[in-house]
Amino acid sequence: MVTYRDKFVAHLDDLEQMNIPMLTIAKDCTMFLYRHLREVEDDLEALHDAPTDIAAFYELVLAEAGGVYAHG
């Protein structure tokens, strides 16, 4: 994931082939951390306006992005 970020996302190198990594583990870890912060660590209710269901929110924005990119 770091190589992909360094070579194609943050800095475009002269490589001819892009190898996009599977991001399933990173996504799952992010969702776990989000749920933990929201449900366990938010004593001050700083996340009161954040989505309660992160998986549903992810699916919503994924569909929205798909629609935007499909229409180029």
Sequence and secondary structure as in RCSB ss.txt:
>XXXX:A:sequence
MVTYRDKFVAHLDDLEQMNIPMLTIAKDCTMFLYRHLREVEDDLEALHDAPTDIAAFYELVLAEAGGVYAHG
>XXXX:A:secstr
 HHHIIIIISS  S S       HHHHHHHHHHHHHIIIII TT TTTTS S HHHHHHHHHHHHHHHHHT 
